[in-house]
Amino acid sequence: MKPSRVEFLQGTLDMLVLRTLALRPLHGYGIAQAIRQTTDAAIQVEAGSLYPALQRLELQCLVTARWEVSERNRRTRIYRLTAAGRKRLHAEVSRWESFVQAVTQVLHPKPAEE
């Protein structure tokens, strides 16, 4: 059974992109493929969402981008996480984990004490 596609919560894409770039510098298509592979295709980032997110992250100085020649001898824009991006990633992951914990408490409430 194929996993169903997951819809993004506000701000989730930026966190996923930052986390992906924490592993290694990548071009846009590589970022989308890494997220897809890591999630067993449950999350598929479309170009129409990814590239505006990369531009936004670059304007916030959370990533840098530079044109380089790829292994296939093509010019490609490679994105790298900055120190500020690492700091933001840490904050976003902490916030996300708190959110997940809160949702878990709603889904699996502890029995009320009497």
N, C-alpha and C positions, 0 to 999 in steps of 0.2 A: 504494500500500500504506500503510495507516494504521500509525503507530508504535505499538508495544505500550506499555502503561502501565508506568511504572517504580515499583518498590516503594522506600520510603524506608529508608535506613540510619538508625540511631539518631542523633538530633540534626540531621539534614539539614533538616528542615522549618523549624526555628528560623532556620537560616542563610538559607534561601530567603526567608523572610518578612522578615528584617532587610534582605537585599539589595534586595528589592522596595520596601520602605519608604525605602531610601536614595535612591531615584529621586524619590519624591513621597509625601505623605500620602495614604492611601487608607482606604476602609471595607473590612470583611472580604470581602465579595463581590468587590470590586475587586482585592484582593490575590490571591484565588484565580484570578480571570480573568487577571490579569497573568502569574502563574506559568504558567497553562495556555497563554496565547498565546506567551509567550517560549519555551516548550519545544515548540511545535507540538503541543500536547495530549499529549505524552509523560508529563507530570506533571499530574495532576488532583487538587487538594487538596480533600478532602471537608470539609464544615462540621464534622463530628464530630471531625476532627483539627485543623482550623484554629483554631476558637474557643478550645479549651483551650490551644493554643500561644500565641495572642495574650494570653490571661489570664496564662499563665506568664511571658511576656516583660514584661508590664505589672507583675507582682508583683516582677520582678527589676529594674525601672526601666530596661529596655532600650527600651521604647516607652511613649508616653503615649497616652491615649485621651480624646476629648472628644465629647460629643453636639453635632452641628451639623445645620443644615437643608441637605439635598442640593439639587442642581439640579432635582430633581423635587418639591421642596417637602415632602420627608419628613425626619423626624428620623433621623439615621444616626450611628453611632459611627465617628469618623475616628481612625485610628492614625497616629502620627508617631514617627520614630526619635529617640532621645535621643543625647546625646554618649556616654553609656556604651554605648548600642546600637551606635554607629559603631565604638567601640573593640572591642567584642565581635565585630562583624562582621569587622573586620580580622583579629582573632586566629583566628576560625573559618575564614575563607577561606585563611589561611596553613596552618592545620592540614589543611584539605581538600586543598589543592594538594600537600602533602607525602604525604598518603594516596594520592592519584591517582598521584603519581610512583612510590611504592612498588609499587602494584598494576601499573603499567605495566612496572616492572622484572621482576615475576614473569611477566607475560604475554609479554613480549618480552625474555628474558634475553640478556645479552651472551655470546658464545661464550667458553668457558673457555680461559684461556691455558695453554699446555703448556710 
